[in-house]
Amino acid sequence: MIEQAPHRMQSESAHRRFLRIGIDLLVVALVLLNWLATQLVAAALHYPPFFMGTIVGHLYQPLAWWWWQYHWPHNSVQIGHSIIPLTRAWSLCCTVQRSGGTPQKRPR
């Protein structure tokens, strides 16, 4: 006979189920927003070959923009004789993450 532990016989309460589903949705939303921010930055910079976090083609990992910001924190990167400013890219990522998925224009 299989032993039945008392803590496994109780069903999940409605409150606990609501919290579990809410936390799961929050995590999924966070990952999706970061993936959107990563794709927007990569597209804005024309998918440079030196960006890390490529999954396939021009599809990047959801949190790759954090790696890029860590590796190029000085708001610009030099490629050959060109200097590409990254300040706008990092502010776009933070704006997308805060706004819930749609980049919003900042007043100048």
N, C-alpha and C positions, 0 to 999 in steps of 0.2 A: 504494500500500500504506500502511496506517495504521501509524504508529510506535507501538510498544509499549514503554512505559517499564518498567524492571525493578521499580521500587517499586510499580507497579500490578498486577503479575502475581502477587505473593504473596498468599495468602489470610490472613484474619485469624486470629490464634492464639486458642485457647480462653481463655487468661488475659485477653487484650485484650478479647475479646467479653464475658466475664463482667464486667469493669470497666465497659465501656460500658453494658451493660444495668443494672448496679447503680447507676451514676450517673444514668441516665435515670429509674429508679424512684425514686431519692432526690429528684430535682427534681420529679417528678410528685406525690410524697407531700407535699413542702413546699408546693407550690401548693395542693393540696387542703386541707391543714390550715389554711392562711391564708385560703382561701375560706370554710371552715367557721367560723373565728373571726369573719370579717367578717359573715357571715350571722347568727351568734348575737348579735353586738353590735347589729346593725341591728334584729333582731327584739326584743331586750330593750328597746331605746329606741323601739319602735313606729314604725320606719321614718321618721325625721324628714326633711322635704323638703330641708333644707339640707345633708344628707350628700352629699359628692361621690363619684364613682365608680360611678354607676348605669349599668348596661348596659341593662336593660329592666325596667320595673316595680320590683319589690323585689329584683331580682338585682343584686348589686354585684360589682365587680372583686375578685379574690382578695386583693390587698394594700391595699385601700381603708382598712382599719382603721389602717394605719401613717400614712396621710395624715390621718385624723381625729385620731390621737394627736398628730401634729405641729401641727395647727391648733388643737387644744384641749388643751394640755399641763397646764393648771392644775387638772385633775381636776373641772372643772365648766363648764357652759355655761348662759348665761341666755337663756331664751326667754320674752319678755314679762315677766311678774312671777314666773315660776317659775325655779328654779335646779335643773338636773339634774346630779347627781353622776356623774362618769365613771370614778372610781377602780375600781369593781367591773368595769366594762366592759373596761378595759385589763388588769386582772389576769386576767379570763376569757380574753382573747385569748392572753396569755402561757401560761396553764395549758393551754389547748387545744393550743397549738403544742408544748409540752413533753410532754404526755401522749399524744399520738398520735391526737387526734380526739375524745376524750370529756372534757367538763368534769368536774373532780373537786371535791368540796366541800373547802374549806379549814377546818381546825380553828380554832375561835374561842377 
